[in-house]
Amino acid sequence: MQHPNYIKKALYYHELLEKGHVQSQRTLAQQVGISQTKVHLILQLLKLDEKIKDFILGLDDADPRLDFLTVYRLQPLLQVKSKERQRRKFQEMIGEQYPDQNACYEKVAL
């Protein structure tokens, strides 16, 4: 699945694994043509706060913000254990990249 939305991609990979369509992350990586490490990193995004995931899932597939919200930019948020702080960090990250649109990201930090 070639998709710009890493949360959608993570959900898809998770479903393939859960339903037994692929036996392991290694097999999945081989089938989609990326490293096993990247498959693991993508799946880790499912541990993000629900509001962050919902926000990203709500973006249109053609939204250019998805080019910014890469697995590597989102990954550091997983180090933040508090979901509230995770949301604040996400809002700060987005606000720095898109300062003129900061109001639409405030709902994530609630």
GUTITOR-630826 format. One record per residue: residue number from 0; y, x, z of N, C-alpha, C in turn; residue in three letters. Coordinates in steps of 0.05 Angstrom, whole numbers. Example, Ala and Ser with C-alpha at 12.3 -4.5 7.8 and 13.67 -1.06 7.14 Angstrom:
BEGIN
{0,{-114,264,156},{-90,246,156},{-66,264,156},ALA}
{1,{-45,257,142},{-21,273,143},{1,258,157},SER}
END
This chain:
BEGIN
{0,{-24,17,0},{0,0,0},{25,18,0},MET}
{1,{39,17,-22},{64,32,-23},{87,12,-15},GLN}
{2,{98,17,8},{117,-2,19},{139,14,33},HIS}
{3,{165,6,29},{186,21,42},{189,14,72},PRO}
{4,{177,-8,80},{179,-16,108},{156,-6,124},ASN}
{5,{161,14,141},{139,27,155},{126,9,176},TYR}
{6,{139,-11,186},{127,-30,205},{107,-47,189},ILE}
{7,{114,-56,166},{96,-72,149},{72,-55,142},LYS}
{8,{77,-30,135},{55,-12,128},{37,-7,152},LYS}
{9,{48,-4,175},{32,0,199},{14,-25,205},ALA}
{10,{26,-48,202},{11,-73,207},{-12,-75,187},LEU}
{11,{-7,-68,162},{-27,-69,141},{-50,-49,147},TYR}
{12,{-43,-24,154},{-63,-4,161},{-80,-13,185},TYR}
{13,{-66,-24,205},{-80,-34,229},{-100,-56,222},HIS}
{14,{-91,-74,205},{-109,-96,196},{-134,-85,182},GLU}
{15,{-130,-65,164},{-152,-54,149},{-172,-41,169},LEU}
{16,{-162,-28,189},{-180,-15,209},{-194,-36,226},LEU}
{17,{-178,-56,236},{-189,-76,254},{-211,-93,240},GLU}
{18,{-207,-99,215},{-226,-116,200},{-249,-100,188},LYS}
{19,{-249,-74,192},{-271,-57,183},{-271,-51,153},GLY}
{20,{-248,-56,140},{-246,-50,111},{-246,-20,107},HIS}
{21,{-237,-5,127},{-240,24,127},{-251,32,154},VAL}
{22,{-266,53,155},{-280,61,179},{-264,77,198},GLN}
{23,{-244,92,188},{-229,109,206},{-201,115,193},SER}
{24,{-184,127,210},{-158,135,200},{-161,156,178},GLN}
{25,{-181,172,181},{-187,193,161},{-193,181,134},ARG}
{26,{-211,161,134},{-218,147,109},{-194,133,97},THR}
{27,{-179,120,114},{-155,106,105},{-135,126,92},LEU}
{28,{-132,149,105},{-114,169,94},{-123,179,66},ALA}
{29,{-148,182,63},{-159,191,38},{-154,169,17},GLN}
{30,{-158,144,24},{-155,122,5},{-126,118,-3},GLN}
{31,{-107,122,15},{-79,117,8},{-65,143,-1},VAL}
{32,{-79,165,1},{-68,190,-10},{-47,204,7},GLY}
{33,{-49,200,34},{-31,215,52},{-48,228,73},ILE}
{34,{-35,245,90},{-50,259,110},{-59,240,133},SER}
{35,{-80,248,146},{-90,233,169},{-68,232,191},GLN}
{36,{-53,254,194},{-32,256,213},{-11,235,208},THR}
{37,{-3,232,182},{17,212,176},{7,183,181},LYS}
{38,{-18,178,174},{-30,152,181},{-27,147,211},VAL}
{39,{-34,166,227},{-32,164,256},{-4,158,264},HIS}
{40,{15,173,253},{44,169,261},{53,141,253},LEU}
{41,{45,132,230},{53,105,221},{41,84,240},ILE}
{42,{16,87,247},{4,68,266},{17,68,293},LEU}
{43,{26,91,302},{40,94,328},{65,77,329},GLN}
{44,{77,71,306},{101,54,306},{96,26,317},LEU}
{45,{72,18,317},{65,-8,329},{70,-9,359},LEU}
{46,{74,14,371},{80,15,400},{110,12,405},LYS}
{47,{126,10,385},{155,6,389},{160,-21,402},LEU}
{48,{183,-24,414},{191,-49,427},{190,-72,406},ASP}
{49,{182,-95,415},{179,-118,397},{205,-125,382},GLU}
{50,{228,-123,396},{253,-130,383},{260,-110,361},LYS}
{51,{253,-85,365},{257,-65,344},{240,-71,320},ILE}
{52,{214,-76,325},{196,-83,303},{204,-108,289},LYS}
{53,{212,-128,304},{221,-154,291},{246,-149,274},ASP}
{54,{264,-132,284},{288,-127,268},{281,-113,242},PHE}
{55,{264,-93,243},{256,-79,218},{240,-97,200},ILE}
{56,{222,-113,211},{207,-132,195},{225,-152,181},LEU}
{57,{247,-158,193},{266,-178,182},{282,-167,159},GLY}
{58,{282,-141,154},{297,-130,132},{283,-136,105},LEU}
{59,{299,-143,86},{289,-147,59},{277,-121,48},ASP}
{60,{256,-124,33},{243,-100,22},{261,-82,5},ASP}
{61,{282,-94,-6},{300,-78,-23},{324,-67,-6},ALA}
{62,{324,-73,19},{346,-64,36},{347,-33,38},ASP}
{63,{370,-21,31},{371,8,32},{369,20,59},PRO}
{64,{372,4,80},{369,15,107},{340,24,113},ARG}
{65,{321,13,97},{294,22,101},{290,51,93},LEU}
{66,{307,61,75},{306,89,68},{314,107,92},ASP}
{67,{330,96,110},{338,111,134},{316,108,156},PHE}
{68,{304,85,158},{285,79,179},{257,89,173},LEU}
{69,{255,115,171},{230,128,164},{212,132,188},THR}
{70,{188,138,184},{169,143,206},{179,166,223},VAL}
{71,{191,186,211},{200,209,226},{225,204,242},TYR}
{72,{242,186,233},{266,178,248},{259,159,271},ARG}
{73,{239,143,267},{231,123,288},{213,136,309},LEU}
{74,{198,156,302},{179,169,320},{191,177,347},GLN}
{75,{214,190,348},{225,198,374},{230,175,393},PRO}
{76,{233,151,383},{237,128,401},{212,123,418},LEU}
{77,{189,131,408},{164,127,423},{163,144,448},LEU}
{78,{179,165,449},{180,182,473},{195,169,496},GLN}
{79,{211,148,489},{227,134,509},{209,112,521},VAL}
{80,{202,114,546},{183,96,558},{195,68,564},LYS}
{81,{220,68,572},{233,42,578},{240,28,552},SER}
{82,{230,3,550},{236,-13,526},{265,-18,522},LYS}
{83,{279,-22,544},{308,-27,543},{323,-2,532},GLU}
{84,{315,21,543},{327,46,533},{319,52,504},ARG}
{85,{295,44,497},{286,48,469},{304,31,450},GLN}
{86,{310,6,459},{327,-11,442},{355,1,440},ARG}
{87,{365,11,463},{392,23,462},{393,48,444},ARG}
{88,{372,64,446},{371,88,428},{370,80,399},LYS}
{89,{355,59,393},{353,49,366},{380,40,356},PHE}
{90,{394,24,373},{420,14,366},{439,38,362},GLN}
{91,{438,58,378},{456,82,375},{449,96,349},GLU}
{92,{424,99,343},{415,113,319},{426,98,294},MET}
{93,{423,72,294},{432,55,272},{463,55,271},ILE}
{94,{475,53,294},{505,52,295},{517,78,284},GLY}
{95,{504,100,289},{515,126,278},{512,127,248},GLU}
{96,{491,116,237},{486,116,208},{502,95,194},GLN}
{97,{506,72,207},{520,49,194},{541,38,214},TYR}
{98,{562,54,219},{581,46,240},{596,20,233},PRO}
{99,{600,14,208},{614,-11,201},{597,-36,203},ASP}
{100,{571,-33,208},{553,-55,211},{542,-57,239},GLN}
{101,{554,-45,258},{543,-43,285},{538,-70,298},ASN}
{102,{554,-90,292},{551,-116,304},{524,-129,299},ALA}
{103,{513,-124,275},{488,-137,268},{464,-124,283},CYS}
{104,{469,-101,295},{448,-87,309},{448,-92,339},TYR}
{105,{470,-105,348},{473,-110,377},{451,-128,388},GLU}
{106,{441,-146,372},{420,-164,381},{394,-149,388},LYS}
{107,{390,-125,377},{367,-109,383},{368,-98,411},VAL}
{108,{392,-92,421},{395,-80,447},{394,-100,470},ALA}
{109,{391,-125,464},{391,-146,486},{368,-141,505},LEU}
END
